[in-house]
Amino acid sequence: MNYFIPIVFMVCIYLPESDSAGLKGKSLIFEKETSNSYVRLSPSHFTELTAFTVCLRAASELTRDYGLFSYATSRSANELMIWYSANGHIALYLYRNIAEFSLPKMDALLRHICVTWESKEGLVTIWVNGKRSLQKIGRKGWVVKGSGQFILGQEQDSVGGGFVKSESFVGEITDVNMWDSVLDTSEIQIANEGWLCTGGNIINWGKTSHESGGMVTIKDSNDCIS
């Protein structure tokens, strides 16, 4: 008896710079100043936010100002932005600069940064490597609008664009997560130590789709322990 054994050929096509799900265990390396190097994140949909926590790890030897995290909407290119100044200050923008904190200057060592805000009291707090800043008040009663674009590596002057070379990020970013609530002290400590690997419910570094452009290198990071 003759047996026919079917042979199945599987062809995998890899598209450079196409959307892919998740960056778990990966770092983004922005090699040089450009006006076209960026990573766009495609988060879970939300209509508005009255509270949030944004956490990330970053290192840079730049001695000028740059954007660490940029979210733009049709209402404002600075709907939600975390901005680093050459003097070591980190500012939170919600349409405008609402709070600025004096911190140790960025350097070649990766540091864990979390920024929290809630609308009811307008409380803004920054955490660096698990240590809490003083609390400030900004944008009490404000609402962050949804349906915008999240960009890493550039500061948006228009939704999804308007990039300026002199404001671009150069260095390494990883472990970016965002929640629609203010994490408590223990959760931020766990995130800093690398054990909180479930990710944010808006941006989840391990699951959120991304798209890159320009000169961005994606390499293993392995900051998440579990």
Secondary structure, DSSP 8 states (H G I E B T S, - for coil): ---------------TT--EE--TTEEEEE-S--SS-EEEEE----SEESEEEEEEEEE----S-EEEEEEE-SS-TTSEEEEE-TTSEEEEESSSEEEEEE-----SS-EEEEEEEETTT-EEEEEETTEE---EE--TT--EESS-EEEESS--SBTTB---GGG---EEEEEEEEESS---HHHHHHHHHT---S--SSB-TTT-EEEEESSEEEEE------
